[in-house]
Amino acid sequence: MNKSLNEQAQEILRLAEESGAQSNFFFVTTFERYRVQLSILEQLEKEIGESGVVVTKEYVKGRRNLYTNPAVTDYNRTTDSANKTTATLMRILHEYGMTQETPEDDPLLKAIMGDTRDDNA
């Protein structure tokens, strides 16, 4: 079953609460930035879907040129930033001793990395 981004975020928060991470300022602020980045990515995906990857720009004299949609560049930059934020979240959890488990065993780290499979199923 695929979870929506909001459902995954709620799962991450639930797991953070269980581990005590939700009270760590750096985790909370970094996670909020991550959620904003995901929202931006969703909007950019929608824009690219509606406008296409290539857009036409018309000049004053009626000349038209094709360009890569600027949303593609913004999407790529935001993706890179979100990936770095994910790495920061994982580092915060390890550096502050929020978890002693490896990423493969830690449900919070697995959720942050997007692994939503239920190992008990």
BELRARA-V451646 format. One record per residue. N is the residue number from 1. RES is the residue in three letters. NEAR is the number of other C-alpha atoms within 8 Angstrom. Layout:
# BELRARA-V451646
n: {N | N}
res: {RES | RES}
near: {NEAR | NEAR}
This chain:
# BELRARA-V451646
n: {1 | 2 | 3 | 4 | 5 | 6 | 7 | 8 | 9 | 10 | 11 | 12 | 13 | 14 | 15 | 16 | 17 | 18 | 19 | 20 | 21 | 22 | 23 | 24 | 25 | 26 | 27 | 28 | 29 | 30 | 31 | 32 | 33 | 34 | 35 | 36 | 37 | 38 | 39 | 40 | 41 | 42 | 43 | 44 | 45 | 46 | 47 | 48 | 49 | 50 | 51 | 52 | 53 | 54 | 55 | 56 | 57 | 58 | 59 | 60 | 61 | 62 | 63 | 64 | 65 | 66 | 67 | 68 | 69 | 70 | 71 | 72 | 73 | 74 | 75 | 76 | 77 | 78 | 79 | 80 | 81 | 82 | 83 | 84 | 85 | 86 | 87 | 88 | 89 | 90 | 91 | 92 | 93 | 94 | 95 | 96 | 97 | 98 | 99 | 100 | 101 | 102 | 103 | 104 | 105 | 106 | 107 | 108 | 109 | 110 | 111 | 112 | 113 | 114 | 115 | 116 | 117 | 118 | 119 | 120 | 121}
res: {MET | ASN | LYS | SER | LEU | ASN | GLU | GLN | ALA | GLN | GLU | ILE | LEU | ARG | LEU | ALA | GLU | GLU | SER | GLY | ALA | GLN | SER | ASN | PHE | PHE | PHE | VAL | THR | THR | PHE | GLU | ARG | TYR | ARG | VAL | GLN | LEU | SER | ILE | LEU | GLU | GLN | LEU | GLU | LYS | GLU | ILE | GLY | GLU | SER | GLY | VAL | VAL | VAL | THR | LYS | GLU | TYR | VAL | LYS | GLY | ARG | ARG | ASN | LEU | TYR | THR | ASN | PRO | ALA | VAL | THR | ASP | TYR | ASN | ARG | THR | THR | ASP | SER | ALA | ASN | LYS | THR | THR | ALA | THR | LEU | MET | ARG | ILE | LEU | HIS | GLU | TYR | GLY | MET | THR | GLN | GLU | THR | PRO | GLU | ASP | ASP | PRO | LEU | LEU | LYS | ALA | ILE | MET | GLY | ASP | THR | ARG | ASP | ASP | ASN | ALA}
near: {2 | 4 | 8 | 6 | 7 | 7 | 8 | 12 | 9 | 8 | 9 | 11 | 9 | 8 | 10 | 11 | 10 | 7 | 9 | 9 | 12 | 11 | 8 | 8 | 7 | 7 | 13 | 11 | 8 | 11 | 10 | 8 | 9 | 11 | 9 | 8 | 12 | 10 | 8 | 9 | 11 | 8 | 8 | 12 | 9 | 8 | 10 | 12 | 8 | 6 | 9 | 9 | 9 | 9 | 10 | 8 | 8 | 8 | 7 | 5 | 4 | 6 | 7 | 8 | 7 | 8 | 8 | 8 | 12 | 6 | 9 | 11 | 8 | 9 | 11 | 8 | 8 | 11 | 10 | 8 | 9 | 11 | 8 | 8 | 12 | 11 | 8 | 9 | 12 | 10 | 8 | 11 | 12 | 10 | 7 | 6 | 7 | 11 | 8 | 6 | 7 | 6 | 8 | 8 | 7 | 10 | 9 | 9 | 10 | 13 | 12 | 11 | 7 | 7 | 7 | 9 | 4 | 5 | 4 | 3 | 3}
